Amino acid sequence: MNDPIRISEVIQHLESIAPLSYQESYDNSGLITGDPQEHVRGVLVTLDCTEPVVEEAIASGCNLIVAHHPIVFKGLKRLTGANYVERVVIKAIRAQVAIYAIHTNLDNVHTGVNRKICDLLGLQNLRILQPRRDTLSKLVTFIPPDHSDVVLNALFGAGAGQIGNYNDCGFTSRGTGTFTPNAQANPAVGHSGVREQVDEVRAEVIFPTHLQDQVMRALFKAHPYEEVAHYITAVSNENQEVGSGMVGDLPSPVEPMEFLRGLKDMLGVQVIRATQIIEKPISRVAVCGGAGSFLLKKAIQSGAQVFISADFKYHDFFDADGRIIVADIGHYESEVHTKQLLVDVLIKKFPTFAINFSKTVTNPISYI
Ligand SMILES: [Zn+2]
């Protein structure tokens, strides 16, 4: 018999893939209702958490809903059931169904919403359209030479030193450290009151800022000194693994109309709202699941011939200005494949309880 899994463990796994700190400032990703200490009986994965979805969870014995869009976005001042948001929350709490949202943090990771669209379209050489800058830190620490491998391995094991396709990235140099232990010290090297000069390795590693606690725990555990000399600095480099939108190349160029027809088939889209077709073969494709007009400039700069996104307004289409084809495929249609991504991520890690696709079509838009 396997140990029961707590909701908190599922959350921990999801946030190891899409850290909460990567969500946009206006967002409300995370646990919205429910007790993280409850045991998971089953998970229902959905794009939106509507009343029918909560009912589906109850009927199928699932006590955790993992939704892309947070049902509570702004603050709730009362819970009377006056609108669908309040009714969903009341129903979920009454039935002890937890609701967890994984929204812009999943948009912003290179294995997230946009990656799923790129994979479905068979794009290659994937890059983030607008990489984030505020997500990396650098640790510098000073280690006795015979411990430098152990400490570096511990740092790498905690998630430091990963750059693109390269793991265990770091830099070391040799030098001399000095210190005088005071009377209360219990030094690994030297004696109280005596100035020491020791051979040391200066080690430098980059790490994602959200991993700082675990990187520091690993450092203190592996380092032999009582007082571990170190400093952490924010790094303003672009993080190529975190940010908005994605761009990639087709294996071979395709005529625009052929590409758009294929796009409808591949993503199950009924209607594309597109700008005037530019009669040039499509070889590079930019994508942004959900509302993506804010990335139009980046899409043009990337050299893409088409930008697949959603929620373009009338005037946004003008901004394409004959330089790119905007293909607005619909918000729901651009993100519905995220369900598959989440189911795959959960099944791989948690084989002991049911992980179900919601069968409820939550698209609020119908095409007449
Ligand atoms: Zn969305």
Boltz pocket constraint, residues with backbone or C-beta under 6 A from the ligand:
constraints:
  - pocket:
      binder: B
      contacts: [[A, 69], [A, 289], [A, 290], [A, 291], [A, 331], [A, 335]]
      max_distance: 6.0
